[in-house]
Amino acid sequence: MKSSERILNEMAQGLLSLEEGVRWFSSLDEDEKKEVLHEIVRYAMQAHITTQDGREGVEISGVKPTMTPAVLIVREPIIERMGTIINLPPAENAKAFRVLISAFSVADTRRRETECRGACSHEWHNLE
């Protein structure tokens, strides 16, 4: 498991705080930040993210609901909106990260509590 995969999944599972994750993300160069945003979108798609997950994610992200990434994550089709979020200007990367990782966390938690409950063999769901 690569380090970004572990960090993102630790954040999704509450093993690493949002603020710790934001500090890590902020330390990356712009190309690495874009790759991490792409990575979160891939994981969110695997977790079958919904706009409801997006709404709940915005609530815990620390991003104002009127900011562009927060507005986009709650609209259908969510996969296309996430694509728009990762292609926002670099000045939006920190807000995009907060919104995407928070929404992914909600979607992944739901998946772990339903589909993976009791019989999960996913390496990324067994980090503790």
Beta strands, then each sheet from edge to edge (+ up, - down):
end
